[in-house]
Amino acid sequence: MSRAAAWTCEVRVEVEPRWCYRLPRGGSLDGLTRVRRGVLHRLVHDAEEPVLVRVAQLSSGRVLFGAQAGHRDVAERAIARMRAALGVDHDLQAFHRRFRTDPLIGRATRAAPRLRVRGHPDPFQALAWAICEQLIEYELAAAIQRRLVAALGRRCPHSGLRDAPSAASLAAQAPARLQSYDLSGSRAVALVRVAGEVAAGRLDLSDPDHEPGWRRLRGIRGIGSWTVQMLALTGQGRLDQLPAGDLAYRKLVGRLTTGDPYARASEQEVEAFFAPYAPWAGLAGAYALRAAV
């Protein structure tokens, strides 16, 4: 009997968002999050125990979370992780009050007050996916992620969903195998090394004190500031972190500060440009890209 077949507990939690909110209407490009008839479905794992989480937005605007698992505490932890990933509990009133008339992002904040930075329910997945996304277009990275899920992801026949590969699974792979899914050689090596650190317990991405883990990550060859900032923003809920080395931001800041449509700002110039938006640089960056469209 599969673990999924042993689901004996269902927990439901109804949440009143702290700021205006809209549940994502579409699934994720990696195929892990799916939306069916307006209900978001996601398989997550608590250690090795699978949990099926469903999320729906009610007509009142409240958000209903449901989780099926073998134990109540496991289901509750899974719901907490999905709440964090979806940004339901973010109180953004101060951000919008402060920047609603900002010359760069003011119009975008007024037009799209429900905008959230879409995160991952597992910080290791956020880190692994950031490594996949280094220096390539997101659509190409998502294709690599889908191949990794198909080959190494954790399956749940009961729900028809899959979860991302665990750290232990990726740590056990030869980099050459990961390269066969179109991951570059250097990124394959970096992913295996990072997975090994997490699987061995030397790197705790869930520790509320994020700084020591970030420093350890930066000591691994192939892990730079962009990757760590993506982990922080999309896996640890740190809206103060901006992936300043991202080409989209370098293009944006280069154009805005010089008037040259082909200019490219440095990572340090991007950080300085978004410094006035502290402690919401990551969210401000999302609005700035939206405003530039």
Backbone torsions as a table, in degrees:
resi	resn	phi	psi	omega
1	MET	NA	133.4	179.8
2	SER	-73.1	161.0	176.5
3	ARG	-61.2	-37.4	-178.2
4	ALA	-62.4	-35.0	-179.1
5	ALA	-67.7	-15.2	-178.5
6	ALA	-94.2	10.3	177.2
7	TRP	-59.6	118.0	-177.4
8	THR	-123.0	-4.1	-174.3
9	CYS	-128.7	135.7	174.2
10	GLU	-128.1	128.7	-179.7
11	VAL	-117.8	136.5	176.3
12	ARG	-124.4	137.8	179.8
13	VAL	-136.4	127.5	176.8
14	GLU	-103.7	128.2	-171.9
15	VAL	-119.8	135.5	171.4
16	GLU	-94.7	109.0	-179.9
17	PRO	-56.1	145.1	-177.9
18	ARG	-83.2	-9.8	175.1
19	TRP	-146.4	157.8	-177.1
20	CYS	-51.7	138.9	-168.0
21	TYR	-145.0	146.4	171.8
22	ARG	-136.4	126.3	178.7
23	LEU	-64.6	137.7	177.8
24	PRO	-53.0	138.6	-177.0
25	ARG	-91.7	-12.5	-178.9
26	GLY	-127.2	161.7	177.9
27	GLY	-78.3	-176.3	-179.8
28	SER	-94.6	152.3	-178.4
29	LEU	-66.1	-22.1	178.1
30	ASP	-78.7	-5.1	176.5
31	GLY	83.2	-0.2	-175.6
32	LEU	-80.9	-34.3	178.4
33	THR	-104.5	127.5	-179.9
34	ARG	-125.7	147.9	177.1
35	VAL	-119.0	121.6	-179.2
36	ARG	-124.6	118.0	179.8
37	ARG	52.2	42.6	176.4
38	GLY	81.5	-1.1	-179.9
39	VAL	-107.0	127.0	179.4
40	LEU	-83.5	132.3	179.4
41	HIS	-119.8	135.7	177.6
42	ARG	-150.0	132.5	173.0
43	LEU	-94.4	127.1	175.3
44	VAL	-127.6	168.7	178.7
45	HIS	-126.5	138.9	171.4
46	ASP	-109.1	103.6	-165.3
47	ALA	58.9	-117.8	179.1
48	GLU	-106.6	9.0	-178.5
49	GLU	-92.4	122.7	-179.9
50	PRO	-75.9	146.2	177.6
51	VAL	-136.3	129.3	175.5
52	LEU	-96.5	121.0	-179.8
53	VAL	-112.9	131.7	174.4
54	ARG	-120.9	142.0	-178.0
55	VAL	-134.7	132.2	177.7
56	ALA	-136.7	149.2	175.9
57	GLN	-103.2	127.8	-177.5
58	LEU	-83.4	164.3	-179.4
59	SER	-61.5	-23.6	178.3
60	SER	-75.7	-10.7	-175.4
61	GLY	96.4	-15.9	176.8
62	ARG	-69.0	156.9	-176.8
63	VAL	-114.7	127.6	-177.7
64	LEU	-104.1	121.5	176.8
65	PHE	-106.8	136.6	173.2
66	GLY	-132.8	139.9	-179.4
67	ALA	-137.7	135.2	175.4
68	GLN	-110.8	128.9	-178.2
69	ALA	-155.3	-179.7	178.3
70	GLY	-83.5	-18.7	-177.4
71	HIS	-142.6	147.2	-176.4
72	ARG	-62.8	-42.9	-177.3
73	ASP	-65.0	-34.3	177.5
74	VAL	-65.3	-44.8	178.5
75	ALA	-62.2	-40.7	-179.8
76	GLU	-65.3	-39.7	178.3
77	ARG	-65.8	-38.4	179.2
78	ALA	-64.4	-41.1	177.1
79	ILE	-62.6	-42.4	179.1
80	ALA	-60.2	-40.0	179.9
81	ARG	-67.0	-39.8	178.8
82	MET	-70.2	-35.5	175.6
83	ARG	-60.0	-42.7	179.3
84	ALA	-66.6	-44.2	-177.8
85	ALA	-62.9	-36.9	-177.8
86	LEU	-86.9	-8.6	177.3
87	GLY	70.4	24.1	-177.3
88	VAL	-62.6	-34.7	-173.4
89	ASP	-93.7	5.0	179.2
90	HIS	-70.5	125.0	174.6
91	ASP	-95.2	102.3	-172.9
92	LEU	-104.7	16.2	-178.4
93	GLN	-59.6	-44.9	-177.9
94	ALA	-65.0	-39.3	178.2
95	PHE	-60.3	-49.8	-175.6
96	HIS	-70.5	-34.6	177.5
97	ARG	-65.2	-38.8	-176.3
98	ARG	-75.7	-33.8	-170.5
99	PHE	-115.9	10.7	-176.7
100	ARG	-66.3	-19.8	176.6
101	THR	-113.2	14.2	-179.9
102	ASP	-61.5	138.0	-177.7
103	PRO	-60.7	-31.3	-177.0
104	LEU	-89.7	-50.6	-171.5
105	ILE	-112.2	-0.6	-175.9
106	GLY	-57.9	-49.0	-178.6
107	ARG	-62.9	-39.7	-179.7
108	ALA	-66.7	-38.7	179.6
109	THR	-66.9	-35.8	178.8
110	ARG	-72.3	-35.3	-178.0
111	ALA	-76.6	-30.6	-175.2
112	ALA	-134.1	66.2	-177.0
113	PRO	-67.1	-15.6	-178.1
114	ARG	-88.6	-0.8	-176.7
115	LEU	-57.7	134.0	174.5
116	ARG	-130.0	153.1	168.5
117	VAL	-80.1	117.0	-175.8
118	ARG	-76.4	124.5	-175.7
119	GLY	-110.8	-174.0	178.2
120	HIS	-115.3	144.4	-180.0
121	PRO	-74.7	-9.8	-179.6
122	ASP	-126.6	118.4	-178.7
123	PRO	-61.5	-30.9	177.4
124	PHE	-65.9	-38.8	176.1
125	GLN	-61.2	-42.1	178.7
126	ALA	-59.0	-41.1	179.8
127	LEU	-68.8	-46.4	-179.7
128	ALA	-61.7	-43.0	-179.8
129	TRP	-67.9	-34.0	176.7
130	ALA	-63.6	-39.1	177.1
131	ILE	-62.7	-41.1	178.0
132	CYS	-62.6	-30.9	-174.2
133	GLU	-89.3	-1.9	-178.7
134	GLN	-59.9	123.7	168.6
135	LEU	63.9	15.9	175.8
136	ILE	-134.7	164.7	179.7
137	GLU	-66.8	149.9	-174.3
138	TYR	-61.9	-38.3	-178.5
139	GLU	-63.4	-38.9	177.5
140	LEU	-67.8	-39.7	177.7
141	ALA	-64.1	-40.6	179.8
142	ALA	-62.6	-34.2	177.1
143	ALA	-64.9	-40.1	176.8
144	ILE	-64.4	-42.4	179.3
145	GLN	-61.1	-40.8	178.8
146	ARG	-64.6	-36.4	177.8
147	ARG	-67.1	-40.2	177.8
148	LEU	-63.4	-41.4	178.9
149	VAL	-64.2	-43.7	-178.3
150	ALA	-63.8	-37.3	-175.5
151	ALA	-87.6	-37.3	-169.9
152	LEU	-126.5	-4.6	-177.4
153	GLY	-68.0	158.0	179.6
154	ARG	-84.1	126.5	-173.7
155	ARG	-99.0	154.4	175.6
156	CYS	-139.5	91.4	-178.0
157	PRO	-57.6	-30.5	-177.2
158	HIS	-62.7	-36.4	-177.3
159	SER	-104.0	-16.3	-175.6
160	GLY	77.2	8.6	-179.0
161	LEU	-106.0	165.5	175.9
162	ARG	-131.0	156.6	174.8
163	ASP	-114.1	164.6	178.6
164	ALA	-64.7	158.5	176.7
165	PRO	-60.9	145.6	177.0
166	SER	-75.8	164.1	176.4
167	ALA	-61.1	-41.0	-179.4
168	ALA	-62.4	-39.6	-179.9
169	SER	-65.2	-45.5	-179.3
170	LEU	-69.8	-34.9	179.6
171	ALA	-64.4	-26.2	-177.7
172	ALA	-84.9	-3.3	-176.1
173	GLN	-88.9	148.5	169.5
174	ALA	-76.5	136.3	178.7
175	PRO	-52.2	-31.8	-179.8
176	ALA	-61.2	-35.5	178.5
177	ARG	-66.5	-41.0	178.2
178	LEU	-66.3	-33.3	175.3
179	GLN	-62.8	-29.6	-179.6
180	SER	-66.8	-14.5	176.2
181	TYR	-97.3	15.8	176.7
182	ASP	81.1	13.4	171.7
183	LEU	-79.2	136.3	-178.8
184	SER	-65.7	160.4	-177.1
185	GLY	-59.0	-45.4	-177.6
186	SER	-66.9	-39.1	179.9
187	ARG	-71.8	-33.4	177.0
188	ALA	-62.8	-43.7	178.7
189	VAL	-64.2	-44.3	-179.8
190	ALA	-62.2	-40.4	-179.0
191	LEU	-65.5	-42.5	178.7
192	VAL	-64.3	-41.7	-179.5
193	ARG	-65.9	-44.6	179.1
194	VAL	-63.3	-44.4	178.8
195	ALA	-59.9	-38.7	178.4
196	GLY	-63.7	-39.3	178.0
197	GLU	-63.9	-42.4	-179.4
198	VAL	-70.2	-45.8	-177.7
199	ALA	-62.6	-34.0	-179.3
200	ALA	-81.2	-6.7	179.4
201	GLY	83.6	7.3	178.7
202	ARG	-79.9	-15.2	-179.7
203	LEU	-132.4	111.8	-178.1
204	ASP	-105.7	101.2	-177.0
205	LEU	-75.9	-13.4	-179.5
206	SER	-93.3	-3.2	178.4
207	ASP	-63.1	127.4	-179.9
208	PRO	-59.1	-25.9	175.0
209	ASP	-87.4	94.6	-171.8
210	HIS	-75.9	-27.5	-170.5
211	GLU	-57.3	-46.1	179.8
212	PRO	-59.1	-39.9	178.2
213	GLY	-65.5	-39.3	177.9
214	TRP	-62.4	-42.1	179.7
215	ARG	-63.7	-40.7	179.1
216	ARG	-64.6	-40.1	179.2
217	LEU	-62.4	-42.9	-178.0
218	ARG	-65.4	-16.3	176.8
219	GLY	-82.4	-5.1	179.4
220	ILE	-93.3	128.3	-179.5
221	ARG	-57.9	130.9	180.0
222	GLY	95.7	-3.6	178.7
223	ILE	-112.5	112.2	179.7
224	GLY	-112.6	-170.4	-175.1
225	SER	-64.0	-37.1	-179.1
226	TRP	-60.2	-45.5	-178.5
227	THR	-63.8	-42.6	179.6
228	VAL	-66.0	-40.2	179.5
229	GLN	-67.4	-34.4	176.0
230	MET	-67.2	-41.0	173.9
231	LEU	-57.0	-48.7	-177.0
232	ALA	-61.8	-45.5	-174.6
233	LEU	-72.9	-44.7	-172.1
234	THR	-101.6	-11.0	-178.4
235	GLY	-120.5	-17.7	-177.3
236	GLN	-123.9	6.9	174.6
237	GLY	68.8	25.4	-176.9
238	ARG	-92.3	90.7	-179.0
239	LEU	-70.6	-8.3	176.5
240	ASP	-82.4	-8.3	-175.6
241	GLN	-99.3	129.0	179.7
242	LEU	-119.1	128.8	175.7
243	PRO	-73.5	79.1	-167.8
244	ALA	-65.2	-22.6	179.3
245	GLY	-82.6	-1.4	-179.4
246	ASP	-62.8	136.0	-176.4
247	LEU	-60.3	-34.8	179.7
248	ALA	-61.2	-40.0	178.6
249	TYR	-74.0	-36.2	178.5
250	ARG	-64.8	-38.7	176.6
251	LYS	-66.8	-45.7	-177.2
252	LEU	-61.3	-51.9	-177.6
253	VAL	-67.6	-37.0	176.9
254	GLY	-60.1	-44.9	-179.7
255	ARG	-68.0	-42.4	-176.4
256	LEU	-69.4	-33.3	-175.2
257	THR	-90.3	-19.2	-177.8
258	THR	-118.1	-20.3	-174.6
259	GLY	81.2	-5.0	179.9
260	ASP	-90.6	117.4	-177.6
261	PRO	-65.0	-13.9	-179.1
262	TYR	-104.8	2.7	-178.3
263	ALA	-71.2	149.5	177.3
264	ARG	-127.2	117.4	177.7
265	ALA	-76.2	157.5	174.8
266	SER	-80.0	166.6	177.1
267	GLU	-59.6	-40.7	-179.5
268	GLN	-66.2	-36.4	178.3
269	GLU	-68.0	-36.1	176.5
270	VAL	-64.9	-44.7	179.0
271	GLU	-59.7	-42.8	179.9
272	ALA	-66.2	-37.1	-178.9
273	PHE	-63.7	-40.1	-176.8
274	PHE	-93.3	-0.4	179.7
275	ALA	-57.6	-37.0	179.4
276	PRO	-64.2	-12.4	-178.8
277	TYR	-93.0	6.0	178.4
278	ALA	-60.2	143.2	2.8
279	PRO	-96.7	36.5	-178.0
280	TRP	-125.2	34.9	-174.8
281	ALA	-58.1	-39.4	-179.4
282	GLY	-64.3	-43.1	178.0
283	LEU	-69.4	-41.1	177.9
284	ALA	-61.0	-37.5	178.0
285	GLY	-62.1	-40.8	178.1
286	ALA	-62.6	-40.8	177.8
287	TYR	-68.7	-36.9	-179.7
288	ALA	-63.9	-41.4	177.2
289	LEU	-65.5	-37.1	178.0
290	ARG	-65.4	-41.3	-178.9
291	ALA	-65.7	-27.8	-176.1
292	ALA	-80.3	-13.0	-177.8
293	VAL	-70.1	NA	NA
